[in-house]
Amino acid sequence: MSLLEALLKKNEEWAAKINEEDPTFFPRLANRQSPEYLWIGCSDSRVPANQLLGLFPGDIFVHRNIANLVVHTDLNCMSVIKYAVDVLKVKHIIVTGHYDCGGIRAAMQRQSFDLIDGWLRNIKDIYVKFSDSFTSEMTDKQRLDYLTELNVIEQAKNVCHTTCVQEAWANGQDLTVHGFIYSVEDGRLKDLNVNFDNLDKINDLYHIR
């Protein structure tokens, strides 16, 4: 059996198991999706949103990319946020980074990674912006972990800077942007206490009205 055939077999077994446990599951799922959460996370295969949150398909809308970046020229990410906010009416947008992130580690190195260099520059900019807060006493791991946390906070702010999120707040929509960190070593999520739910919590230079 080839690897692809094995995957299809696993899917068949999974679907049969779900259907046996709850025959209404797939008909309900096919009818509509109404998640309350948008998860913006890293593409890392060790960080599956549904599983680590204990949620089923349909419970969470997911966007993933290298190092969980929210870049305003990334039409994919911007489209996901707009759809989640305007159509799905999610109540929470959760930007989630993870320790031991390869994208963060690569951004801290002085070398080229070819096509990905432009993407990693967004992380390098954060490192430079907060360079004074990195001390010589920090170990390499501590510096990596700290930059990972700073990156989450900055990306959460970037979510708040989008037009659709600000318009949602202006219209009284119930929407909060959060920042989480996931540890691949123990499977636990940590709340960075980054919670934005109105325009007053972001710099007024970014306000659209």
C-alpha positions in Angstrom: 0.0 0.0 0.0 1.4 3.4 -1.0 1.5 6.3 1.4 -1.4 8.0 -0.4 -3.4 4.9 -0.3 -2.7 4.6 3.4 -4.0 8.1 4.0 -7.2 7.4 2.0 -7.7 4.3 4.1 -7.3 6.2 7.3 -9.8 8.7 6.1 -12.3 6.0 5.3 -11.8 4.5 8.8 -12.2 7.9 10.5 -15.4 8.8 8.6 -16.9 5.4 9.4 -16.0 5.7 13.1 -17.5 9.2 13.3 -20.7 8.1 11.4 -21.1 5.1 13.8 -20.7 7.3 16.9 -23.0 10.1 15.5 -24.9 9.5 12.3 -26.1 13.1 12.2 -22.5 14.6 12.4 -21.8 14.9 8.7 -25.3 16.0 7.7 -25.1 18.8 10.3 -21.6 19.7 9.2 -22.7 19.9 5.5 -25.6 22.1 6.3 -23.6 25.1 7.5 -20.5 26.2 9.5 -21.0 28.7 12.3 -17.7 28.8 14.3 -17.2 31.4 16.9 -13.4 31.4 16.5 -10.9 32.3 13.9 -7.5 30.7 14.6 -4.4 32.3 12.9 -1.6 29.9 13.6 1.7 28.5 12.2 1.8 25.9 9.5 3.9 23.7 11.7 2.5 20.2 11.6 2.8 19.8 15.4 0.2 22.6 16.0 -3.2 21.3 14.9 -5.8 23.8 16.0 -8.8 21.5 16.3 -7.0 18.8 18.2 -5.2 20.9 20.7 -8.4 22.8 21.6 -10.5 19.6 21.8 -12.8 20.9 19.1 -14.6 19.2 16.2 -14.6 20.2 12.5 -16.8 23.1 12.0 -16.1 24.6 15.5 -13.1 26.8 14.4 -12.2 28.7 11.2 -8.4 28.3 10.6 -5.7 30.2 8.7 -2.1 29.1 8.9 1.2 30.3 7.5 4.8 30.2 8.4 5.3 31.9 11.9 1.6 33.0 12.1 2.1 36.3 10.4 -0.6 38.8 9.7 0.8 40.8 6.8 -1.5 43.4 5.2 -0.2 42.7 1.7 -1.1 39.0 2.1 -4.5 38.9 0.4 -5.0 35.3 1.5 -4.8 36.2 5.2 -6.8 39.5 4.7 -9.6 37.6 2.9 -9.8 35.0 5.6 -10.1 37.7 8.3 -12.7 39.5 6.3 -14.8 36.4 5.7 -14.5 35.3 9.3 -15.6 38.8 10.6 -18.2 39.9 8.0 -19.8 36.5 7.1 -19.2 34.1 9.8 -19.4 36.8 12.5 -16.8 35.1 14.7 -16.5 36.4 18.2 -12.8 35.7 18.8 -9.7 35.9 16.6 -6.9 34.0 18.2 -3.4 34.6 17.0 -1.3 31.6 18.2 2.4 31.2 18.0 4.4 28.3 19.3 7.7 27.8 21.0 10.4 26.1 18.9 9.1 27.8 15.8 11.3 27.2 12.8 10.2 30.5 11.1 11.2 32.5 14.2 14.5 30.7 14.4 15.3 31.3 10.8 14.5 35.0 11.1 17.2 35.3 13.8 19.9 34.0 11.6 22.1 36.0 9.3 21.7 34.0 6.2 19.5 33.8 3.1 16.6 31.3 2.8 15.9 32.4 -0.8 12.2 32.9 -1.5 11.2 33.1 2.2 13.5 36.0 3.0 10.9 38.6 2.3 8.5 36.8 4.6 11.0 36.4 7.4 11.8 40.1 7.2 8.6 40.8 9.0 9.9 38.9 12.0 13.3 40.5 11.7 11.6 44.0 11.9 10.0 43.0 15.2 13.4 41.9 16.5 15.0 45.2 15.5 12.0 47.2 16.9 12.4 45.6 20.4 16.2 45.0 20.3 16.7 47.0 23.4 14.6 44.6 25.4 16.9 41.6 24.6 19.6 41.4 27.2 23.0 39.8 27.0 22.1 37.6 29.9 19.4 35.8 27.8 20.2 32.3 26.5 19.6 31.6 22.9 16.4 29.7 23.8 15.2 32.6 25.9 15.7 35.1 23.1 13.9 32.7 20.7 11.0 32.3 23.1 10.8 36.0 23.8 10.7 36.9 20.1 8.1 34.3 19.5 5.9 36.0 22.1 6.6 39.5 20.7 5.6 38.2 17.3 2.3 37.0 18.5 1.5 40.4 20.1 2.5 42.3 17.0 0.4 40.1 14.7 -2.6 40.5 17.0 -2.1 44.2 16.7 -2.0 43.8 12.9 -5.3 42.0 13.0 -6.7 45.1 14.9 -5.4 47.4 12.2 -7.5 45.8 9.5 -10.4 47.8 8.1 -12.9 45.0 8.6 -12.1 44.5 12.3 -12.3 48.2 13.0 -15.6 48.5 11.1 -17.0 45.6 13.1 -16.1 47.3 16.4 -17.6 50.6 15.1 -20.8 48.7 14.3 -21.0 47.2 17.8 -20.0 43.7 16.8 -18.9 41.4 19.6 -15.3 40.7 18.6 -12.1 40.2 20.6 -8.6 39.6 19.3 -6.3 37.4 21.5 -2.7 36.3 21.6 -1.8 32.7 22.6 1.4 30.7 22.7 1.5 26.9 22.3 4.2 24.6 23.8 5.0 21.6 21.7 6.8 20.1 24.7 3.7 19.7 26.9 0.7 20.5 24.6 -0.4 23.5 26.7 -1.6 26.9 25.5 -0.6 30.1 27.3 -2.7 33.2 27.2 -0.4 36.2 26.7 -3.1 38.5 28.0 -3.4 40.3 24.7 -7.0 41.1 24.4 -8.3 43.8 22.0 -12.0 44.5 21.8 -12.3 48.1 20.8 -10.5 50.9 19.0 -9.2 52.5 22.2 -6.7 49.7 22.7 -4.8 50.4 19.5 -2.7 53.4 18.5 -5.0 56.1 17.0 -2.7 56.5 14.0 -4.2 53.2 12.7 -7.8 54.3 13.3 -9.8 54.4 10.0 -12.3 56.9 11.3 
